[in-house]
């Protein structure tokens, strides 16, 4: 499973990615989590299981959803509170729920 986090420059979510990877490892889940700048969205979407959009770029949600629909990939905005608190567990739960896993 590949979780793609989209943010403004691909850097601001690095701490979120680290926390999500740790949480996935603690749960013994085989999950790849990456952060990308929004300019790389089209390059990464075909391999993604789910896309989570950083709150700072949620204004592009409709565009991302439209492009992801062609690949059957769910897209959602990361809850701003979870993002701000770098709550890797809750953000991972969000991603898993979007693809029907828990």
SEGUMAR-710229 format. One record per residue: residue in three letters; x, y, z of N, C-alpha, C in turn. Coordinates in steps of 0.02 Angstrom, whole numbers, plus 50000, padded with zeros to 5 digits. Atoms other than C-alpha are relative to their C-alpha. Layout:
<pts>
PT, ALA, X, Y, Z, X, Y, Z, X, Y, Z
...
</pts>
This chain:
<pts>
PT, UNK, 50043, 49941, 50000, 50000, 50000, 50000, 50045, 50062, 50000
PT, UNK, 49961, 49938, 50006, 50064, 50172, 49954, 49956, 50060, 50017
PT, UNK, 50036, 49940, 49978, 50004, 50328, 50045, 50041, 50060, 49977
PT, UNK, 49966, 49940, 50026, 50047, 50491, 49957, 49971, 50061, 50035
PT, UNK, 50020, 49936, 49969, 50042, 50655, 50053, 50022, 50056, 49954
PT, UNK, 49985, 49945, 50046, 50033, 50810, 49946, 50001, 50065, 50041
PT, UNK, 49996, 49936, 49965, 50093, 50977, 50013, 50030, 50052, 49953
PT, UNK, 49977, 49944, 50042, 50158, 51143, 49950, 50067, 49986, 49968
PT, UNK, 49934, 50011, 50028, 50340, 51095, 49929, 50026, 49929, 50011
PT, UNK, 49978, 50067, 49988, 50349, 50914, 49984, 50044, 49993, 50062
PT, UNK, 49956, 50000, 49941, 50447, 50962, 50139, 49961, 50006, 50066
PT, UNK, 50034, 49985, 49937, 50321, 51021, 50267, 49967, 49939, 50031
PT, UNK, 50031, 50060, 49972, 50246, 50848, 50287, 50051, 49947, 50020
PT, UNK, 49949, 50051, 49985, 50411, 50760, 50319, 49993, 49972, 50071
PT, UNK, 50009, 50025, 49932, 50379, 50748, 50506, 49938, 49956, 50005
PT, UNK, 50061, 50041, 50002, 50203, 50682, 50473, 50017, 49932, 49969
PT, UNK, 49980, 50062, 50032, 50278, 50551, 50357, 50038, 49956, 50049
PT, UNK, 49961, 50038, 49951, 50402, 50497, 50491, 49955, 49969, 50053
PT, UNK, 50045, 50026, 49949, 50265, 50479, 50621, 49954, 49946, 49972
PT, UNK, 50043, 50051, 50031, 50153, 50383, 50501, 50039, 49935, 49988
PT, UNK, 49959, 50060, 50011, 50295, 50264, 50456, 50012, 49963, 50065
PT, UNK, 49989, 50032, 49935, 50331, 50232, 50639, 49936, 49965, 50023
PT, UNK, 50064, 50029, 49980, 50147, 50200, 50675, 49986, 49937, 49959
PT, UNK, 50011, 50058, 50043, 50134, 50082, 50526, 50045, 49942, 50020
PT, UNK, 49953, 50052, 49978, 50289, 49988, 50584, 49977, 49969, 50066
PT, UNK, 50025, 50025, 49936, 50218, 49975, 50761, 49941, 49953, 49991
PT, UNK, 50059, 50042, 50015, 50060, 49899, 50686, 50016, 49942, 49952
PT, UNK, 49976, 50051, 50046, 50163, 49786, 50572, 49962, 50002, 49933
PT, UNK, 50033, 49990, 50064, 50082, 49858, 50416, 50053, 50012, 49946
PT, UNK, 49955, 49990, 50056, 50169, 49851, 50248, 49975, 50061, 49961
PT, UNK, 50024, 49936, 50027, 50146, 50034, 50202, 50059, 50042, 49979
PT, UNK, 49951, 49950, 50023, 50248, 50155, 50099, 49965, 50068, 50007
PT, UNK, 50028, 49933, 49992, 50219, 50337, 50146, 50050, 50049, 49972
PT, UNK, 49956, 49950, 50029, 50290, 50478, 50042, 49965, 50068, 50000
PT, UNK, 50025, 49931, 50007, 50271, 50667, 50036, 50026, 50028, 49935
PT, UNK, 49980, 49972, 50064, 50272, 50756, 49870, 49973, 50072, 49995
PT, UNK, 50029, 49934, 50015, 50251, 50935, 49811, 49942, 49991, 49951
PT, UNK, 50060, 50008, 50042, 50087, 50964, 49720, 50017, 49995, 49926
PT, UNK, 49980, 50004, 50070, 50181, 50982, 49555, 50015, 49928, 49977
PT, UNK, 49985, 50070, 50017, 50224, 50795, 49563, 49939, 49954, 50005
PT, UNK, 50060, 50040, 49990, 50045, 50738, 49591, 49986, 49952, 49942
PT, UNK, 50016, 50041, 50059, 50016, 50675, 49414, 50050, 49944, 49990
PT, UNK, 49948, 50052, 50007, 50180, 50577, 49416, 49989, 49943, 50050
PT, UNK, 50005, 50049, 49945, 50136, 50486, 49578, 49932, 49967, 50005
PT, UNK, 50068, 50024, 49988, 49948, 50458, 49567, 49988, 49928, 49977
PT, UNK, 50014, 50067, 50026, 49951, 50299, 49463, 50024, 49944, 50046
PT, UNK, 49974, 50051, 49954, 50050, 50206, 49598, 49972, 50006, 50071
PT, UNK, 50025, 49987, 49932, 49956, 50275, 49749, 49939, 49956, 50016
PT, UNK, 50059, 50034, 49975, 49831, 50179, 49854, 49950, 50052, 50026
PT, UNK, 50040, 49946, 49973, 49768, 50339, 49934, 50042, 50064, 50000
PT, UNK, 49965, 49936, 49998, 49812, 50524, 49929, 49969, 50043, 50055
PT, UNK, 50021, 49953, 49948, 49804, 50641, 50078, 50031, 50067, 49984
PT, UNK, 49979, 49933, 50018, 49814, 50826, 50044, 50011, 50042, 50063
PT, UNK, 49985, 49957, 49943, 49898, 50944, 50167, 49951, 50058, 50003
PT, UNK, 50047, 49945, 49993, 49785, 51080, 50237, 50020, 50063, 49961
PT, UNK, 49976, 49939, 50033, 49893, 51215, 50157, 49987, 49999, 49924
PT, UNK, 50014, 50003, 50072, 49849, 51153, 49981, 49930, 49972, 49986
PT, UNK, 50068, 50027, 50009, 49667, 51101, 50008, 49961, 50037, 49946
PT, UNK, 50034, 49963, 50053, 49616, 51235, 49884, 50005, 49965, 49932
PT, UNK, 49992, 50039, 50062, 49672, 51111, 49748, 49966, 49932, 50004
PT, UNK, 50031, 50065, 49989, 49568, 50966, 49816, 49959, 49977, 49940
PT, UNK, 50043, 50019, 50056, 49441, 50965, 49674, 50041, 49977, 49940
PT, UNK, 49956, 50018, 50055, 49580, 50959, 49545, 50032, 49932, 50011
PT, UNK, 49969, 50065, 49984, 49668, 50815, 49634, 49949, 49944, 49997
PT, UNK, 50052, 50052, 50002, 49505, 50719, 49654, 49983, 49981, 49928
PT, UNK, 50018, 50012, 50070, 49465, 50737, 49470, 50053, 49956, 49966
PT, UNK, 49945, 50039, 50031, 49636, 50670, 49416, 50005, 49930, 50031
PT, UNK, 49994, 50065, 49966, 49636, 50530, 49546, 49942, 49953, 49982
PT, UNK, 50059, 50040, 50018, 49463, 50471, 49492, 50015, 49952, 49943
PT, UNK, 49981, 50042, 50056, 49538, 50403, 49331, 50036, 49937, 50022
PT, UNK, 49962, 50056, 49975, 49644, 50285, 49436, 49964, 49965, 50058
PT, UNK, 50037, 50030, 49944, 49513, 50245, 49569, 50033, 50011, 50067
PT, UNK, 49962, 49985, 49938, 49620, 50325, 49704, 49961, 50051, 50041
PT, UNK, 50034, 49951, 49957, 49531, 50408, 49851, 50046, 50057, 50021
PT, UNK, 49963, 49941, 49980, 49585, 50583, 49899, 49962, 50035, 50056
PT, UNK, 50031, 49962, 49946, 49551, 50680, 50060, 50051, 50049, 50028
PT, UNK, 49957, 49951, 49967, 49618, 50829, 50154, 50015, 49974, 50071
PT, UNK, 49980, 50018, 49932, 49715, 50793, 50313, 49968, 50049, 50048
PT, UNK, 50031, 49957, 49949, 49623, 50859, 50465, 50053, 50049, 50025
PT, UNK, 49951, 49949, 49980, 49711, 51024, 50508, 50026, 49990, 50072
PT, UNK, 49977, 50011, 49931, 49717, 50980, 50693, 50049, 49941, 50004
PT, UNK, 49955, 50058, 50002, 49795, 50809, 50661, 50066, 50019, 49968
PT, UNK, 49940, 49978, 50035, 49918, 50890, 50540, 50043, 50044, 50047
PT, UNK, 49964, 49954, 49955, 49965, 51028, 50663, 50031, 49965, 50059
PT, UNK, 49974, 50036, 49942, 49989, 50905, 50805, 50044, 49941, 49978
PT, UNK, 49959, 50054, 50030, 50083, 50785, 50688, 49977, 49932, 50029
PT, UNK, 50029, 50061, 49973, 49966, 50645, 50741, 50002, 49945, 49946
PT, UNK, 49990, 50051, 50051, 50035, 50506, 50632, 49949, 49943, 50005
PT, UNK, 50048, 50055, 49990, 49917, 50376, 50707, 49932, 50017, 49970
PT, UNK, 50066, 49981, 50026, 49758, 50472, 50665, 50001, 50011, 49925
PT, UNK, 49995, 49989, 50073, 49818, 50521, 50492, 50006, 49933, 49965
PT, UNK, 49996, 50068, 50029, 49864, 50339, 50457, 49931, 49968, 50002
PT, UNK, 50068, 50027, 49996, 49690, 50288, 50518, 49956, 50029, 49945
PT, UNK, 50039, 49968, 50053, 49614, 50413, 50397, 50015, 49967, 49933
PT, UNK, 49980, 50031, 50064, 49714, 50341, 50251, 49972, 49929, 49995
PT, UNK, 50024, 50070, 50001, 49668, 50162, 50298, 49925, 49997, 49991
PT, UNK, 50073, 50001, 50006, 49484, 50203, 50315, 49978, 50017, 49929
PT, UNK, 50017, 49982, 50068, 49483, 50281, 50142, 50007, 49943, 49950
PT, UNK, 49991, 50058, 50044, 49541, 50118, 50065, 49968, 49937, 50030
PT, UNK, 50038, 50056, 49972, 49431, 50009, 50174, 50039, 49953, 50044
PT, UNK, 49962, 50041, 49953, 49562, 49946, 50295, 50003, 50035, 50067
PT, UNK, 49992, 49971, 49933, 49586, 49972, 50480, 50046, 49957, 50039
</pts>
